[in-house]
Amino acid sequence: MTGQTTPRRQAVHRLLDGLSTGGDVRVVTGEPGCGRTAFLEYAAGSFRAGPVWRVRADPGRAAPPLSGLHTLLRTAGRTARGTGDGTAGETLFDVLRAAAGASPLLVCVDDAHLWDAASRAALGHAAARVRATGVRAGLLLTVPGHRPVDRELAALPVLRLGPLAPGDAARVVDDVTGGAVDPGVREELVTAAEGNPALLLALIHRLSPAQLAGRRALPRPLADGEALAKVAGGCLTDVPPDRAGLLLTAAAAVRATGEPDADADLVRRAAGAGAPRPLPEALVLAEGRLRFRSALLGRAVYAGAPPERRRAAHRALAACLTGTGADGVLALLHRSWTVTGPAPALAAELAAAAALAPPGLRCRALTRAAELTADEAERAHRRTAAAEQALLAGRPPEALRLLDAARGRPAPASVRGGAELLRGAVLLADGPVDDARESFLLAAGLLAGADHEAAGTAILGAADAAWAAGDPTSCLQVLATPATHTPVAGVPVVGGAGRVVVGGTPGGAEAGRGVLGGGTPGAGGGGAAVGGDAEGAVPLSGLLRDHRDGMRAVLLGRFDRAAGPLRRVVERGLSGDGPEPLLRSASAALMLGDPTAARRAGARALAAARTLGCAALEPRALEYLAYAELRVGRHQLARTHAEEGLRTASRTGQRNTAAHHHAVLALAASIEGEREIVAEHVAAALRTARRHGLAQAATLAQWAAARSDLGAGRPREAADRLGPLVRPGVRRGHFAVWMLAVPCFVEATALAGRPEDAAAVVEDFALWAACGADPQAPAQLLRCRALLAAPDAAGPLYLRALERHEETAGDFERARTELLYGKWLRRRRRLREARNRLGEALMGFERCGAHLWAQQAAAESRAGGAAPGRPGAGELSRLTPQQLRIARRVAEGATNREVALSLSVSTRTVDYHLRNIFATLGVRSRVELVRLVEQPEKTGAQP
């Protein structure tokens, strides 16, 4: 059914699955048009375990108290007895308990708010009893979300139907139109509907086939007052006239801020409300801020008001705002909505004041200034500037719409070049990277004669895009100018499946995506550009030039020449507080193999981005932090950063960045042995990587899947998965990442009895280890040589590998070497030494949470005659690390959805693990699980 997307289906199935062990109750709510009735219909149609009772209040029929209950009771063949609400509630509970005796029962009550108060009270009482006693009955009650939940039902748990995600909304558009919709029109429909299913359908039906196909212009605004009234107008019929002015003023104030709320005192003063009075049900007051319970209702209030009343509300708000900064910008915005037609002086004043505002408000001010501007070139310039702020505020679709509007007008080459530079940045974060490269190259051509710094920045962006696509040849071609054709002496240019090991790192060049130096969003610090000192080259600032020179040397395999420039980038970035130089610093530090500096720069960049309100930079900073922690073996810290980074990337519309965070999460989970989690994040990373050409994210995700196979004792599958990625050929993985997977491949082939498959790639890996960019690589190389050595020659290599591990942090890699050495010793009957090594491996794996690897070490130790392991910390020691995390969060009172959000996995995965937790621990309810989790923690036994 339309609107029943994956999250909503999951919510239904979680409730229905829980009825096998006990009862559950949810008050389903949401803004007008969110699909509450459709949600109930889907739940009723999906339930197969027992009977379904459907009850709907009939507001058109004058009914005595409890008539709604009588309808329900007649369904069960019973009649309510007694007159009190509690008695009626108990009678209803008895009916539900009896009906659920043989099989689970589902009761769907639509529009429960339309019932009389006595019926609601009885229903609330019965629902509370179902929850408390565990009767196998499920109750779904719908109420509107634009008003408070009635007090009779307020104590029951609420399930709020949120807006559809953009991807889900786009699929709805395709389903309804049969795919006969232009991609740009689809994007506008999704944006205008803001995730509301009913509004989305209303907008689709408003358009003609020619408009849907993009052959005719769309109406403006797309979501006008009539369309909004169809969805939400019925919610405004009971608003008292003396409160309507307050609603309109609040809607006008929210429109200016672009936030969900506005200053309550300002709204009251502008509306002439005087002393505080009870608010209309549609509004809620919290911490001095007013917001609509339903954002859609606020839009309907504003769009449905006569133009003169809207202008009067803005005029009143402008008169109440004084001062500079954000208040000054808001005052000018309100003034701008009191005029019609061009207003060049006001537009100039608004654009100038916008410089003092944070990105979101600055975008709104510049967009409005562009609308008031008569000169076409100046209008395009202001739209481009607004797009830059939209990108910084984490709204890429809005940035693209503004750039499209700027592109369609005549403008100087410098303005068009700036727009293409921004377009490349948006696509690099959230689009096909080949398209991003072409936008950057176009920008470089347009800007070459007017702005050398911006042109060089565009070339950096094009190189970043080629890097992201895993195309070193294109990367070097982008950098080639008459001044830079000659390669570094004696080093061939990397091409195709060339044998020169290119020194990148996860999060290195590609992770330089995003906002460029000088405040211009673009590709970012990881790329390379043409030489800045030779004749004919594009001149760049010192920071960009050093990053360019260092990256070009890395691409050419000259790590000796890369170190100096990249070290200067690190130092310059850390000497200031700007988020963009700090991100470049983190990128350069990762390429240098200095994770400590990378973590420091990434953490400072994250703090700076948050302070400045640059939401688009946060996921990138978290990406650097996650990769830096991975590099030193702190996988759980990497997981923490990546979980937060994934949330911020998803919130700011950066699917490419989100794909990298999924890859990090897959890598971390592959160490902890959570195969379901690995598979989920691998699939998510590959979905975006394949659609947008992200070779680096794809390689990392596939490596994670192979390492998961290896941890589960499936070396043949791991070797088969990794072979194409690491061996020379057209299918080899990303040129800067494949060598990181070589140690896994060598181990997998050796354990699978095919060591000859890995001999050639070890020599390639030796070149990588010699460059010094990966502190773990020298020890890993010795371990690889031990695995491939003659049976009696491996011992000294293992010992040398362990000595090199002492020079680096990280338990996991050392424990893997100890495990392999212990296996080698046991097979030579050196059992005492083997037990010592396997014991060290077991301790190392336990310290880093590598559950399946620890099981391997314990099994090898037992095979060598060791006594059974020490007792665990109670029953919880039988859980995997991920299961333990879920159990503790559930014990803290988190819902399955809240657990899923905190761990960046699907709710279905949480459901799966929770069933396994119950089975492993022998518990039947969350209450028993809470007791079991709390008991060892109270006694100090921390598993």
N, C-alpha and C positions, 0 to 999 in steps of 0.2 A: 504494500500500500504506500502511496506517495507520502514521503516524509518519514517513513519507518526505516531510518538508516541504521548502520551497524551499531552505533552506541545505544540507540533506542531499543533495537532488538535484543542486545545484550542485557539491558536493564530488565526487559520482560523475562528473558530466560533465566536470569539470576533469581528473580522472585519465584518463578514457576518451579525451578529446580529445588528451591528451599522447602517447598511444600511437602516433600517426601519425608522430612524429619521434623517439621514443626510449622507453625503458622507465621504469617508475615502480613504487614499492613503498610500501605503507602497512600498518602494523600498526594495525588498527581496534580501538579499545577504548572502554570506557565503563562506567558503573555497571550493576548488575543491572537488567534490564528496559529498557535504553536502545535495544534494537532492532538489535544487531549482526548477527544472522542475517538479519533483514529487510533491512538495508542491503546485505548481500551479494547477496541475492535480487534486489533492485532493480538492483544493478550488473550482475548476470549477465543479467537480462532486458532491460537497456538497451543492451547491447553488440551491435552489428551488424557490426562491421568484420572479425571473424574468429571463430575457435573460442573456446569457453569451457570451461575445466576446473573442475569443482566437486569439492572434496575435503573430507571431514569425518572427524575422528578418531572411533573407536568405543571409548569407555572401557569398554564392557561386554565386550569381547573381549580376552583376554590375548594380547598381540602381541609378537613378538620385535623387537629393534631394527630400525629401518628398514622395518618392515612398511607404515607409512603412506607412505613413499617408494615402496615397491614398488607400492602402489595407483596412485599418480600415474604412475609409470613405465610400468605396464601400459597406462594410458590412452593413452600415446604409443607403445605397441608396443615398449617398450625394457625392459631389465632392468638394475638397478644392478650395477655391477661394483666390486670392491674392498671393502675392509673399513673403511678410515679415513673419518672424517667429511668431511675435505676432499675425498677421492676421490669419495665419494658425492655431495657437493655439486657437484663439477665435473661428474659424470655427469648430475646433475639439471639443471645449467646448460646442458649440451650438449643435453639434451632440449628445454629451453625455447627455446634459440636455433634449433634445427632447426625446431621447431613454428612459430616466429614468422618463419620465412624468407619465406614467401609472403604472409602477412597478419598483422596484430597478433594477439596471444594474450592472453587474460585468464584468470588462475588465481585462484580463490576458495577459500581454505582456512579453514574454520570451526573454531573451538575449537582453534587450533594448540597451546595450552598442554596439551592432553590427549595430545599425541604424546609418545613417549619422547624422552629427551634427545638420543640420537644422531640421530633424525629431525629434531628441531628444529634441531640444529647444522647438518645438511646443508641444510635449508631456508634457514636464515639465511645460510649461505655462498652458496648459489645466488642468493638475493635480492640480496645485496650485489654479486655479480658482474653481475646484471642492471642495477643502478643505475650501476655504474662503466662498463659497456661500451655502454650505450644500446641494448641489444637491445629490439626492439619487443614487449616482454612486460610486462604489468601484473600485480602480485601484491597481492591483498588478503588479509591474514591477521587473523583476529579472536582476541582474547584478552580475558579479563575485566579490568575496571578496578578491582576491589576488592582486588587483590593486585599485587605488582610484576611487571613484564614479565620473563619468563624470560631469563636472561643470554644464551642463544643467539640471542635476537631483539632484545636491548636496544639494539643499535647501529642498528637500522632506524628510519626516520622513523615517528612515531606520528600517527594521526588519531583524536582523541578525540571521540566523539559526545556533545555537550553536551545539556543539557535542551532540550525544545521551548520556544520563545517562547510567552508567554501567548496571543497571537493564533493561532498554529499549533495549540496545544493546544485552544483553543476550537473551531477548525474540525474537529479530530478528534472532539470531543464531538458536534458537529452531524452529522458524517458517520455516526457509529456509531448515534446515536439517531434519525436521520432528521429532525433538527431539533425533535423532540418533547421539548424540555427547557426548563425555566424559566430565564430569563437569570440570576437569582440563584443557582439551583442550578448552572448551568454555571460561574459564577464560583467557587463553592465547590469544585467538582470540580477545576478548573484549579489553584486555590491549593493544595489538599490534595495533588495529584499532584506539584507542584513540577517539572513538565516531564518526568516519567518516563512514557513511553508505556505500558509494561506496567502500572504502578500506575494510570494513568488509566483503562485498560480494566477493570482489576479493580474500581475504584470504581464505574464506570458499571454493570457487571454486578451489583454488590452492591445497587443501588437498584431498587425496584419502579417500574412506570410512574407510579403516583401520586406517588411521591417525586420522580421525574425531572420531573414536571409541576409540582411545587411545591405539590401539594394535601395532602401529608402531611409531617410533620417528618422531617428527615434524622437518621440515627443519629449519635451523638456518642461518641467522635471519629469523623469520617468515615473517616479512614485509621487503622483500629485495628490491633492486633497481628496479627490473622488476615489482613487484606488485605496488610499489609507482608510477612508471612511467605510469602504466595503468590509474591511477586516476589523476595524476597531471602533467604528462610529457608534455601534450599539452600546458601548461601555460608557459613553458620554451623555446619555440621555437623561440621567438622574442628577447631573451636576447642578447645584443651586446657582442661580444667576450671580449672586454676590461672590461666589467662589470661582466662577469662570475666568475672571480677570487675573486671579492669582495663578491659575493653571497656564494661561497664555503667557504671562510674564515669566513663569518658570521655564516654559518651553523655549521662549526667546533667549533666556539667559543660557540655557544648556546649548542651544544652537551656536552661540558665540564661543563658549569655552571648548566645544568639541569633546567635553568630558561627560560622564554619566550624571554629574551633579553640578550645582551652582551654589553660590553663597546665599544662605537662607535670609540673612538680614538684608542683603541687597535686593533680593526678590520681593520681600515684604515691603520695603520702603518704596520701590518702584511701582508696586501694585497698589500702594496706598492702603495697605492692610491694617496699619495701626498696631494696636496691641496684639500679641500672639493669640490666635484662635485655633480651634481644632482644624486640622488640615483636611482638605478633600481626601477621600480614600485612595485616590490615584497617586498621592504624594507621600513620601516618607522623609522624616527629618533624622539625621544622624550626624553628630559632631559638628553642628552648625552648617551642615550642607543639606540642600534639598535635592531629591531625585525622584523621578517617576518610577513607580513599581514596574512599569512596562515602558521600555524605551520607545516601542512602537506607538504607544498611546500618546507619548509626548510629541512624536512626529505628527500624529493625526491632529492633535490639538492645534499645533502651529499651522499645518498646511490647510486645515479647514476653516481657519479664522479669516474674516475679510481682510484684504490688503491694508486698509487704513488702520484697522485695529492692530495688526502686526507692526506697522510703522510706529504707532503710538506706544506700543510696549517697548520697542527698541529705543525710542526717544526718551522714555522715562528711565530706562536702564542707563543710558548714556549720561543723563543728567545726574544720576546718583553715583557715578564713578568719577573719582578724582585721582590725581597723582600720576606717576610715570610707571615705567616697567610694564608688567602684565596688565595692570588695571588701566593704564593709558591705552594699551593696544585694544583691550576690550571696549573701552569707551569709543574709540575710533571705529571699531567694527560695528558697534550698535549704530553709530551715526551713519555709517555707510549703507545700512539697510533702511534708512529713512529717506534715501534719495533714489530716483530712477534715472536711468540713462548714464552716460559718461560723466565723470567728475574728476578731471585730471589733478586738480589741486588736492582733493581729499585722497586720491589714490597715492600721490607722492608722499603725503603726510603719513598715510597708513604703512606704506612700504618702508619708510624711514624708521618709524616707531617699531616695526616688526623685528628689527635687529636686537631689541632688548628682550625678546620673548623666547621661551623654550621652543624646540622644534615643532611640536604639534600646533601650538597657537601661532607660531610664525608662519607655518604653512597656510593656515586658514586666512591670516592677514594678507599674505602675498597673493593668494588665490583671489580674494575679494578685490585687492588692488588691481590685479590684472583685468577683472571684469569691469572695473570703472575706468580703465585706460583706453583712450581713443587710438593712440598710435600703435599700429600693428607690431612693429619691431619691439617697442617697449613692452607691449602686452606679452609677446613671446618670451622676452627676457624674464619677466616677472613670473610667468608660468613655469619656466625652467627653474628659477630660484625656489618657487613653491615646491616643485617636484623634489629638489634636493632636500628640503626640510621634511617632506613626506617620507623620503627614504630613511632619513635619520630617525624619524619618529617610529619607524617600523611598519610603514604602510606602503609596500611596493606596488600593489595594484593602483592605488591613488596616484603614485608617482608616474606610473606608465600612462594613466589617463591624462594627466597634465602635460606630459611630454608629447602625447599624440596631438593634443590641442595646440601645443607650441609648434609642432612640426607642420601642421596644416596651414600656417600663416607665413607670408613672406618675411624674412628676417635676414640680417647680415650673417656671413659665414661663421663669425665667432659665436653668435647666439645659437645657430644650428649645431655647431660643433660642441658647444657646452651641453646641449640637449642630448646629442648622441653619446657623449661621455657618460652622462647620467644613465641613459638607457643601457649602456654596456654594464654599468655597475649593478643595475636592478637585475638584469638577466644573469649576471655572474652569481648573484645570490639566490636567484629564484627563476631559472629558465635554462634553455639549452645553451651550453657554453660556446658552441660554435657560433650561434647568433650573437652572443656577447662579444666574441672576438671581432666579428664583422662590424658591429657598432663602434667598437673602440678604434678600429682601423679607419673607419669613415670619419670619426671624430678627429683622429690625428691629422688626416688630410685637410679637414676644414680649419683646424686650429694652427696649422704649421706656420702660416704667414703672420698670424696675429698674436699668438700666445705660445711661445716656445715651451714654457713650463707645463702648460696644460697639454700640449701636443706630446711631450715626453711622458706625461702621466698616462695619456691614452695608449701609448705604445706599451707602457708597463702593464696596463690592463689587458691589452691584446695578448701579451706574453703570458699573463696569468691564465687567461682563458685557454690558450694552447696547452699550458701546463696541466690545467684541470682536465682537459681532454686526453691527456697522456700522449701528446704528440710533440716530442722534443725537436723534430725537424721543423715543424711550423713555429715552434717557440724561437728557434734561432733565426728562421727566416724573418719573423717579425722584427727581430733586433737588427737585422742586416741593413746597413746603409752604406754608401760609398766609403765611409770612414771606418766601417767595422766588418768588412768582408773577410779579412784574413784571420784564420783561427790562431789560437795560441800555439806557439811553435811546438811541433812534435806531437800534438794531441789531435786525433781525428774528431770531426764533428759527430756527435751521436746521431744515429739515424736508424729508424726501424728497430730491428732487433740487434743493434750493434752491441759489441761486447764491452764497451766502455761503461763502467758503473757510474751512474750519475748520482751525485750526492744530494739527494733531497731527503726530507723526513716527512712523516705524517704531520700535516699542519705547517709545512715549510712554505714553498712558493705558493701553492694553491691557497694556503690559508691566509695569504695576504689579500684575499678578496675584501671588497667593501669600500669604505670611505677613504679617499685619497688625501694626501697632504694638502694644506692650503684650504681646507674646508670644502673641497669639491668631491662629492661621492664618485667613486670610480672603482678601479680594480684593486689596487692595494699593493702592499709592500713586497709580496713574494716574487713579483715578476722581474724581468730584466728589460732594459731599454738600451737604446743605442749609445755609443760613447759620447760623453759630454765635452771632451777636451779636443778631439780631432776636428779637422776642418770638415764642414758639411754635417756635423752631428747636431742633434737637438740639445741645447744647453739645459742642464738641470741644476737644482739646488744640491748642496753637498750631501744631504741625507739620501735623496733619491739617486744621486749619482753613485754613491757608495753601495746602495742596495742593488742597483743595476749592475755595477761592476762585479760585485760578489756573486750575484746570481748567474751572470754570464760565465764566470769562471767555473762555477759549479756545473753548469750545463756542459761545459767543455771538459769536465773531469779534472780541472786544475785546482784542487783543494788548497794547495799551497798559496795560490794567488787569491783565493776566495777569502782566506782567513782575515787578512788585514781590513778590507772594506767592510766585511760583515761585523767584525769586532767594533769598528767605528759606528756602525748603525746601532749596535746594542748600547754603546756608551752614550751616544747622542740621545737616543730615545729615553734612556733612564735618567738623563740629566734634567728632563722637564716633566710636565704633568699633562701634556696633551695626549688624548687617547690614541690618535692616529700614529704619531711617532712611537708611542709605547707598543702598539700592535706590530709595527715594523721591527721594533727591538726584539719582541718575543719571537717573531718569525726568524730573524737572523740568528738568534740564540739557539733555536732548535736546529738550524742548519749547521751551526758550529758544534753541536753536540754538547751544549751547556744548558741542561734542563733547569739548573738552579736560577740562572739569569732569566730563562724563559718564564718560569713560574713567577718570579718577581715582577717582570714586565707585564705579564698577563694579568696578575692580580691588581696592579696599579691601573692598567688600562680599563679593567672592569669597574673599579671604583670611580675613575674619571668619567666613564661613559654614563654611569648611574647618576653622578653628580650633575652632569650637563643635560641629562634627559635624552641622551642619544641611544634610544632603545635598539637601533640596528647594530650597534657595535658590541652589545653585550654577548650575543651568542658566539661571536668570533673570539672575544677575549676568553670565554669559557672553553672554547675549542682548544686554544693554545694551552690553557691550564690542564685540560684533560690529557692532551698529548704529552705534555711535559711530565705529568705524573706517570703515564704509561711508560715513558722512556726510562724512568728510574725504578720501575717495578711496583709502584704504589697503585695497584689496580683499583682498590676500593675508593681511594680518593679520586681517581680518574672517573670512576663511575658516578660519584657524587656530582662532579663538575659537569659531566655529560648529561646527566638527568636534568639538571637545571638548564644547561645549554639547549637541550632539546625542547624544553618548555618555552624558553624565550625565542628560539628560532621558529617554532610553530606559531607563537603569538605574533611575531613580527613578519610572518609570511616569507621566511627564508628556507625554502625546501632543500636547496643544495647544502646549506649549512646544517640543516636538520639531518640530512643523509650522513654527514660526517659524524655527527653525534650518535646516530644509530650504529655506525661502524665501531665507534669507541665502546659503546655499551655492549655490542656483540663480542668485542675482544675481551672486555672485562668479564662478561658472563662465561666466556669459553674457559677462562682460568678457574672460575668458581664451579664449573661443571654443571651449569644450568642449561641443558640442551634445548628445552622449550624456549627459554628466554633468548638464547643465541639465535635460534631459527627465526624467531619473531623479528629481532632487530636486523638480522641479515636480510630478510625479505623486505623490510621497510627501506633499508639502505639501497638495495638493488632496484627497487621500484623506481625511485627517483634517479639513481645513477644511470639506469638504462634509458630512461626517458630524456634525460638532460645531458648525457654523454660524460658522466663523471667517472673517469677511469680510476682515479685515486681512491675514491670512496668504495667503488666496486671491488677493487683489489683487496682493500682492508677487510671488507665484509666477507669475501671468500676465504681469506686467510683465517678469520675468526671461525668460520664454519669448519674448516679443516682442523684447526686446533681443538675444537670441540670433539670431532671424531677421534683425534689422537688421545684426548683425555679419557674418552669413553672406552678405550682399548680397541679402536677400529683403525689400525695403522694403514691397512690397504685402502680403505675409503679415503683417508686423509691424503695418502700419496697420490691417488688418482685425481683428487680434487686440486691439489697443489701443482702437480706436474705441468699442466699447460701454463700456469702463472709464472713459474720460475725458470723453465727451460727456454733456451733461445727459440724464437719463432714468432709468427704474427699474433699468436694468442698470449704472448707473455704479458704479465700484468704491468701496471703503471711503472714507468721507468725509474721513478724515485722511491718505489715502495716494494717492488718484488723481492729485493734482496733481504728485506726484513722477515720474509716467510721462509727463507732458505733453511734455517736451522730446523724448523718444523718438518720441512720436506725431507731433509736428510734423515732425521730420526724416524719418520714414517716409513721411508724406503728400507732403512736398516731393519726395523722391527718386522716389516712385511717380507723380509728375505730378498729384497731387490736392491742391495747397496750400489750396484753398478749404475743404476739410473741417476744417482746423485753425484757421481765423480766430477762431471764437468762443471756443474753449478757451484761446487765448493771452491773452485779456483776463481770464479767470478766473485764469490763472497769474500775471498781473501783480499781482493782489491778494495772492496767496500770496508772491510775491517781495518785495512791499513790507513784509510783516510782520516780516522780519528773522530768522525762525526757521530758515532754510536758507541757509548762507553761499554755496552754489553757485548759488542761484536767480537773483540779479541778472544774472550772466554768461550763464546759460542762457536767460533771457528775451531778452536782446539777440541771442543766436544764433537764437532762434526768430523774432524780428522780421526778422533778416537773411534767413532762409530764405523768409519770406513777402513780403519787400519786392520792389519793382519791380527788374528785372535790374540797372539801373545804380545803384540806391540801397543795395545791400546792403553794399558795401565798408566805408563808415564804421561801420556797425553791427557788422560782424565785428571791426573794430579796437577799438571800444569794449568789445566782449565780451572780447577778449583782455586789455585793460587791467584789467577787473574780475576776470578769472581770476588776475591777479597778487596779488590780495588774499586768495586762499584757497589751501589746499594741495590736492594731488591732481593727478596727471598725466593721468588718463583724460579728464576733462571738458575740460581745456584742449586735449588732443590732438584730441578730436573737433571742437572749434571750429577748430583749425589745419587739420584735414583738410578740413572743409567750405569754409573760406576758400580753401585751396589749390585745391580743385576749381573754385570760382568764378573765381579768378584764371586758371587754365589755360584755361577756356572763353572767356576774354576775351583769350587769347594773351599774357598777361603772364607769360611762361614763367619768367623769372629769379625773380620774386617768388614764383610758384607753387612752384618747386622749393625755395626756402627754407622756405616754410610747410609743404610736404609733408615735408621733411626733419625739421623740428621735430616734426611729428605722428608720424612714424615713430619718432623717438627717444623721445617720450613714451609711445607704445603699447608699445614694447619695455621701457621701465622698469617699467611696471605689468603686463607679461605679457599684454597684449591681442593675442594672436597673429593672429587673423583681421582685426582692425582694422589691425594693422601691415601685413598683406598688402594691404589696400585702399590704404593710404598708399603702399606701394612700387609698386603697379600704377599708381596715378595719377602718381607721379613718373616712372616709365618712359614712360608715355603722353605726358608733357610733355618727353621728350627727355633725361631724366637717364640717366647711365651705370648699368650693373647695380650692384646693391648690393655693399657690401664683403663679403669672404669671411666666412662664419660661423665659429664656434668648432668646426671639424671637422664630422663627420657628425651630431653631436648637435644642431646648429643646425637640422636639418630636422624635429626633433620639436616638437610643441606643448608648451606649459608643463605640461599634465597628463601627457602622455606622458613628458616628461623627469622629472617627479616619480616616476612609476611605475618608469621605468628605473633611477633612482638607488636606489630602495628595493629593487628586485629585486637590483641589484648588491651591496647591503649584506647580502643573504642572506635577505630577507623572503620568506615564502610569499605566494601570491596572496591568501589569506584575510587575512594580516597587513597587506598593502598596502591591501586593501579596508577593513579596520577603521580604519586610520590616516587614510584619505581620506574615510571615511564614505560609501562607495559600495558597490554589490554586487560580489561576486566575478565575476559574469558581465561586468560593465563592465570590470573589470581584465583579464579574459581577452581581451575584445574589443580593448582598447588594446594589450595585449602582442602580440597577433597583428599589429596594425598597426605596432608598433615593430619587430618582427622583419622585416616586409616593407619598411619604410622604410629600415632600416639594412642590410638584406641579410645578417642573421645567422640562424643556425639553432638556436642553443641558448643557454641562460642563461650558459654559460661564455664564449661569444663576446661576449655582451652585457656581461658584467663587464669583460672586457678593453677593450672599446670605451669604456665609461663611465670606467674608471680612467685610460686613456691621456691624455685632455685635462686631467683634473684633476691628474695628476702633473706635466704640463708647464705648469700654471697657466692653461690656456685654459678659463675657466668660461663655458659657453654661457648 
